[in-house]
Amino acid sequence: MTKQSIATKKLIPGMKLANSVYNNADQLILPKGSRITEESITRLQFYEIDRVLIESLVPIEPSDEDIFRTTYSERVKASEEFINFKKQFDNTIEITKSTLDEVAAGNSSPELIEQIFSSATSLINTSENNLELLDMLHSMRDSDDVTYTHSLNVSIISAIIGRWLHLSEEDLNTLTIAALFHDIGKLLIPPEILQKTSKLTAEEYELLKTHPYKGYQLLKGFGMDEKIALAAMQHHERCDGSGYPGRLTKNNINSFAKIIAIADVYDAMTAARAYRGPLCTFEVLSTFEKEGYRCYDASYLVPFMHNIVNSYINNTVRLNNGEKGSIIMINKTALSRPIVHCEGQIYHDLLHEKNLKIVAIL
């Protein structure tokens, strides 16, 4: 079969890799011939691999556990809080789009920045419950993310992380704005590259990777806070030096850029795909535990993960063996693998029962 370039977000389990996949530091992510699984899709998104070459386009039919994953989201969508959130979210997206377009076109003013900040902040403040806010955001994934929607999502997630880190009001406000503008450099990349469905050439990929610096130059030109401009330039940097554009290491990366980097990847991994709803939070956390500590600042990543899992204590979940149960205790050394109490006085300690994992929050 002829090789075909497929966007990572459109991969379906059962497809077969035609080429080995490496990250920016030339570390092997997946070997040639690998069958695509949900875990491998998550891993590719974690490393921001946008496209891969596929040899086989025969997918595996969605399993029952994939179907059940949408249950929690459906329940959220039925709430009055979500209905109100969605209306405000849609309005904020329009403001975000118009503002980012104006700034990318070279037009900026304090009034314009205040408009997008006030709209985003009002949306974020619709709930003081951070988990509820994340749940509602996860339930907004009915269409492919574009630059504008992704920018707003990352701003909301970054603000939630900022709350958990107990940032000052001034820093929280700056972080919110920085996240809104973190990807503005993409609007300065030719649209034919951003929208290209086939594999990018080496030259096109290098041009795409200039978007952080283009964003930095644009924002600096408007005299914005240095932290906002640096967040745009450094949100693809990684603590182990595997990121771009400068291959900076931990101590040389701006703190806001480190927070936005986590929010950026979390948003990508929790986005819906054609064959199922958003990935279960515990699967995302598992990937962060396996892959994340060398890439992200643990002083930001650990509080983020701790706050999420602790919010799910006593929640009903489904395991991959079909059993339902309640999370009764978090394993501090493996946050994605708590102790689950199931029917018949059965207790599963996922830290030791490696064959089991949480696949859905019910």
Secondary structure in CASP SS format (residue, H / E / C, confidence):
PFRMAT SS
TARGET T0000
AUTHOR 0000-0000-0000
METHOD secondary structure of the structure
MODEL  1
M C 1.00
T C 1.00
K C 1.00
Q E 1.00
S E 1.00
I E 1.00
A E 1.00
T H 1.00
K H 1.00
K H 1.00
L C 1.00
I C 1.00
P C 1.00
G C 1.00
M C 1.00
K E 1.00
L E 1.00
A C 1.00
N C 1.00
S C 1.00
V E 1.00
Y E 1.00
N C 1.00
N C 1.00
A C 1.00
D C 1.00
Q C 1.00
L E 1.00
I E 1.00
L E 1.00
P C 1.00
K C 1.00
G C 1.00
S C 1.00
R E 1.00
I C 1.00
T C 1.00
E H 1.00
E H 1.00
S H 1.00
I H 1.00
T H 1.00
R H 1.00
L H 1.00
Q H 1.00
F H 1.00
Y C 1.00
E C 1.00
I C 1.00
D C 1.00
R E 1.00
V E 1.00
L E 1.00
I E 1.00
E E 1.00
S E 1.00
L C 1.00
V C 1.00
P C 1.00
I C 1.00
E C 1.00
P C 1.00
S C 1.00
D H 1.00
E H 1.00
D H 1.00
I H 1.00
F H 1.00
R C 1.00
T H 1.00
T H 1.00
Y H 1.00
S H 1.00
E H 1.00
R H 1.00
V H 1.00
K H 1.00
A C 1.00
S C 1.00
E H 1.00
E H 1.00
F H 1.00
I H 1.00
N H 1.00
F H 1.00
K H 1.00
K H 1.00
Q H 1.00
F H 1.00
D H 1.00
N H 1.00
T H 1.00
I H 1.00
E H 1.00
I H 1.00
T H 1.00
K H 1.00
S H 1.00
T H 1.00
L H 1.00
D H 1.00
E H 1.00
V H 1.00
A H 1.00
A C 1.00
G C 1.00
N C 1.00
S C 1.00
S C 1.00
P H 1.00
E H 1.00
L H 1.00
I H 1.00
E H 1.00
Q H 1.00
I H 1.00
F H 1.00
S H 1.00
S H 1.00
A H 1.00
T H 1.00
S H 1.00
L H 1.00
I H 1.00
N C 1.00
T C 1.00
S C 1.00
E C 1.00
N C 1.00
N H 1.00
L H 1.00
E H 1.00
L H 1.00
L H 1.00
D H 1.00
M H 1.00
L H 1.00
H H 1.00
S C 1.00
M C 1.00
R C 1.00
D C 1.00
S C 1.00
D C 1.00
D C 1.00
V C 1.00
T H 1.00
Y H 1.00
T H 1.00
H H 1.00
S H 1.00
L H 1.00
N H 1.00
V H 1.00
S H 1.00
I H 1.00
I H 1.00
S H 1.00
A H 1.00
I H 1.00
I H 1.00
G H 1.00
R H 1.00
W H 1.00
L C 1.00
H C 1.00
L C 1.00
S C 1.00
E H 1.00
E H 1.00
D H 1.00
L H 1.00
N H 1.00
T H 1.00
L H 1.00
T H 1.00
I H 1.00
A H 1.00
A H 1.00
L H 1.00
F C 1.00
H C 1.00
D C 1.00
I H 1.00
G H 1.00
K H 1.00
L H 1.00
L H 1.00
I C 1.00
P C 1.00
P H 1.00
E H 1.00
I H 1.00
L H 1.00
Q C 1.00
K C 1.00
T C 1.00
S C 1.00
K C 1.00
L C 1.00
T C 1.00
A H 1.00
E H 1.00
E H 1.00
Y H 1.00
E H 1.00
L H 1.00
L H 1.00
K C 1.00
T C 1.00
H H 1.00
P H 1.00
Y H 1.00
K H 1.00
G H 1.00
Y H 1.00
Q H 1.00
L H 1.00
L H 1.00
K H 1.00
G H 1.00
F C 1.00
G C 1.00
M C 1.00
D C 1.00
E H 1.00
K H 1.00
I H 1.00
A H 1.00
L H 1.00
A H 1.00
A H 1.00
M H 1.00
Q H 1.00
H C 1.00
H C 1.00
E C 1.00
R C 1.00
C C 1.00
D E 1.00
G C 1.00
S C 1.00
G C 1.00
Y C 1.00
P C 1.00
G C 1.00
R C 1.00
L C 1.00
T E 1.00
K H 1.00
N H 1.00
N H 1.00
I C 1.00
N C 1.00
S H 1.00
F H 1.00
A H 1.00
K H 1.00
I H 1.00
I H 1.00
A H 1.00
I H 1.00
A H 1.00
D H 1.00
V H 1.00
Y H 1.00
D H 1.00
A H 1.00
M H 1.00
T C 1.00
A C 1.00
A C 1.00
R E 1.00
A C 1.00
Y C 1.00
R E 1.00
G C 1.00
P C 1.00
L C 1.00
C C 1.00
T H 1.00
F H 1.00
E H 1.00
V H 1.00
L H 1.00
S H 1.00
T H 1.00
F H 1.00
E H 1.00
K H 1.00
E H 1.00
G C 1.00
Y C 1.00
R C 1.00
C C 1.00
Y C 1.00
D C 1.00
A H 1.00
S H 1.00
Y H 1.00
L H 1.00
V H 1.00
P H 1.00
F H 1.00
M H 1.00
H H 1.00
N H 1.00
I H 1.00
V H 1.00
N H 1.00
S H 1.00
Y C 1.00
I C 1.00
N C 1.00
N C 1.00
T E 1.00
V E 1.00
R E 1.00
L E 1.00
N C 1.00
N C 1.00
G C 1.00
E C 1.00
K E 1.00
G E 1.00
S E 1.00
I E 1.00
I E 1.00
M E 1.00
I C 1.00
N C 1.00
K C 1.00
T C 1.00
A C 1.00
L C 1.00
S C 1.00
R C 1.00
P C 1.00
I E 1.00
V E 1.00
H E 1.00
C E 1.00
E C 1.00
G C 1.00
Q C 1.00
I E 1.00
Y E 1.00
H E 1.00
D E 1.00
L C 1.00
L C 1.00
H C 1.00
E C 1.00
K C 1.00
N C 1.00
L C 1.00
K C 1.00
I E 1.00
V E 1.00
A E 1.00
I E 1.00
L C 1.00
END
